[in-house]
């Protein structure tokens, strides 16, 4: 384990699945892919995934298929959304149910939206204040 490596079980039991809305525009997807690349330097990149709720690929079912192929049985679905709402509370929850029905050997747990985390809110406040100076 290198100095910059974080032990993945601190994040989740096995796999971390980042999920965001999705867009046809590559430029929209770039920050999420950059975030994935950054996380991949901190933990096992074979256990960190990025998927999209709709429009773009891969989708959650694609990630689950890869997990099954790799023998990974547990994952935390981490919404890269500012807040919980219809997409997180209903759409993503429904996708998780569908995926678990399709791949009964895996267990997926839904985490809270990243934008609701106190540290994210604090970082955003600092950035907002810096913008008006």
N, C-alpha and C positions, 0 to 999 in steps of 0.2 A: 504494500500500500504506500503510495507516494504521499508527500506532505500536502498536496493540493487535493487529494482524494477524500471524499466524504463517504462513509459507510452507508450504502443505500438503505439498509433497514431503518435508518433514521427517517427516511422519507416514507417507506411503505414496506410491507412484508417481502415483496419480490420485485415487481415492476412498477414503474411510474409512467402513467399515461397522461400526457398533457393533451387537453382537448380545447379547441377554440372554434369559433363560428364557422369560418370558411369563406373563401372568396375566389373568384376566377382570376383576380389580379395577382400576379406573382409578387408585385411590390407590397401588397397587403400581407402576404404570407411571410415575407422576409424577416420581420422582427421575431416572429414565432420560431422560425428555423434558426435564427441567431441565438435565441434563448435555449433551444434544444442543444445546439452545439456547445454553448457555455456549460450547461448542465452535464453534458457528456464528458467534460474534462474533470468533473467533480465526483463522478460515480461511474459505475459500470455502464458503458454506452449500449450494451446489449440488453439492458433492462430499462431503458428510457425511450419512450416513444412519443411522437407527436401525431395527432390525428385531428380531423375536422368533423364538426357536427353535421355539416351539409356542404354542398357545392364542390368542395375540393377533396382530393384524396391524399393520403389514405383516410379511411373512415374507421370508426371504432371496431367494426367487425373485421376489417383487414388487420388491425393490430392484434386483435384476439386470435386470429388465425395464426399469425406469426408467433405469438406467445405459446400457443398449443404446440406448434412445430418445434419450438425451442424447449419444451417441457416446463414452461413457466405456468404456475397455477394460480398465483395471487397477484392482484394489481390494484393500485389506487388510481382512480380517474380524477385528475386535477384540472378543473375548469379554469382556463385562462380568460375569465370574464370579470368585469368590474364588480358585478353583484349577482346574487342569485335572482332568479326570475323565471319566466316561462321556459327559456331554453335550458337552464340548469335544473330547475325543479321538475320539469315535465319532459322535455324533449330528450335531454341526455339521460335522465332516469329511465325513460322508455327504451332508449337504445341499449343501455346496460342490461335491462331485463331481456331484450331480444337476443343480445349477444350471449348471455349466460344460458339462455334456452338453447341456442345453437351450439354452444360449446360448454356442456355441463361440467367439464373437468376444471373449469376456471372459476375463481371467485373475484368479483370486482367490487370495490368499495368507492363510493363517491365522496370526495373531499369538498370542502367549501370553496366558493369562488375566490380566486387569488386577490381580487380587489377589495375584499372584506377583511383581509388580514391586517392587523394593526401595524405591522412593520411596513407593509406596502403603502398603507394610508400615510404613515409618517414620512416615508420617502417621497411620496407624491406631494405632500405639503411643502417639503423643503424645495423640491423642484419648482413648484408653483411660485413660492416666494422669491426664488432666485430669478424667475422670469420677469418679475416686475421691478427689480432693482435697477 
